[in-house]
Amino acid sequence: MIDSLQMADAPATLRAAGLRVTAPRLAVLAAARAGNHSTVGEIEAAAREQLGSISTQAVYDVLAALAIAGLVRRIEPAGSPARFETRVGDNHHHVVCRSCGAVADITCASGEAPCLQPSESRGFLIDQADVTYWGTCPECQLSAARGVHATNRQGAEQ
């Protein structure tokens, strides 16, 4: 459910990013803020609940505008649909469960962004490093220990 406190500053957030305030942008931004590495489908469902109607294309268009404005970050773990988060002010990384697809944030291992230095930059000015750690989440570990196969928990909480 979308929190009214999250909605209170949304118009100012959009304006500060140079975006017009529209109902679809407000709904999609609120859904992204309420979610945890949400898929387009999850964001669309939450926005539709708030608005009553919104097309899938409108959700993609709004997410693209929000990403360009720096209000959401798109992550694309291999083998998973794109996900969106609103933690954009730092260069953090992600850990993904190989069994259920759960995604969680991992703080940079060292220092400031990009927090990893390549052996060579080939002339690029590097400002970000995207690292995805892969493993098995605590719930899937527990399920495996019990002999139960975990179901896919795409977008599960950290």
N, C-alpha and C positions, 0 to 999 in steps of 0.2 A: 504494500500500500504506500502511496506517495504522501510523505510528511508535509504538512502545511508550512513548517519552518523552512523546508528545502525550497518551497515555492516562493517564499517571501522575498528572497534576494535574487531570484532568477531573472526578473526583468532588468535589474541593474547589471547583473552579470552579462546578459546578452548585449546590452547597450555598450558596456565597457569594452566588449570584444568587437564592437563595430557592427553588430547584427541587429536587424529589426526585431522587435518583440512580436511574435505571432503565437497563436494557440498551439500549433504543432511543435514549434521550437520549445515552448515552455513545457509541454507534455513530454517530449523526448528527453529534454535535459533533466527533468524531474525523474523520469524512469531510469536514466543512466545513473543519476546520483543515488537512487534507491537500490539499485542492483549491485551485484558483485561480479564484475567481469561478464556482463550480460551479453547475450547474443542479440542479433537484430530481432529475432522472433520474440524474445522475452521483453525487449524494449517496446516493440510494436504492441504486444498484448497489454502492457501497463499503460501505454499512451492511449490505446483504444478504450481501455476501461475509463480513463479520465475524460476523453473527448467524445466517446461514442462511435466515432468513425475516423479512420486515418488509413491511407493506402500504404502498402509496403514500400512503394517507390518514394512516397513522401518521407517515410522514416529514414530510408537510405539517404535521401537528399539532405535532410536535417542533420543526420549524423556526419555526413561529409562536411557540411558547413561548420558544425561544431568542432570537428577535428582540425579543419583549416584554421579556425579561430583559436585553437589551443584549449578548448574547453573540455574535450574528451580525447582520449587516446585509444587508438585501434591497435589491438594485439592479435596476432594470428598464429597460435600454436599449430605446429604441423599436424595435419589430420583432423583439425577441429575447425568449426566455423569461426569467423572473425568475432571478436569480443570487444566490448567497449567499457572503459572505466573513466572516472573523473579525477583520479589521482594523476595529475599532469605536471605538478610543480617540481618533480624530482626525477632522477634517472634510476628508478628502481627496476627490479627484474621480476621474473615470475617462476613459479614451480607448478608443474602440471602433473596430475596423476595419470599414469598410463592406463589404469584400470577404468576409472569412472569419468575422467576428464575434468575433475575439479581443478580450479586455478586459484593460486594464492600469491600475494605480493611477497617479495624478498627484497630487503634493503640492500643497497650496493655493498659489496664486500670491502671496498676500501675507498676512502676519500670522496671527492666531489665528482660531478659528472665530467667526463663519461665514466669514471670510476674504474675503468680498465684501459690500459694503454697497449695498443698493438705493437708488434715488433717493428713494423714500418707503416707509415701513413700514406705513402705514394703521393704526397703533396696535398692530401685532403686535410682540412681543418676539422677534426673529429670532435663532436659535441655530445654524442650519445652512444651508449653501447646497449644493445638488446641481447639479453642472455635469458635463455629458457632452461631451467633445470627440470629434469624428468625423473619421476620416481613413483612411489605408491603412497597415497595419503593415509593418515591414521585409521580412517574408517574402513578403507579397503584392506589394510593390514589386519585389522581386527576380523573382518569378514573372512579373509583367507585363513586366519588362524582357526576360525570356527568351521571352515570348510564350506562357506556360503559364498557364491559368486556375487560380487557387488553389481548393482544396476548402474546404469549411466546416470551420473548426477551432474550433468553439464550445468555450470553456473553455481555450484554448491558454495556454501560459505567457507571462508578461510578457516 
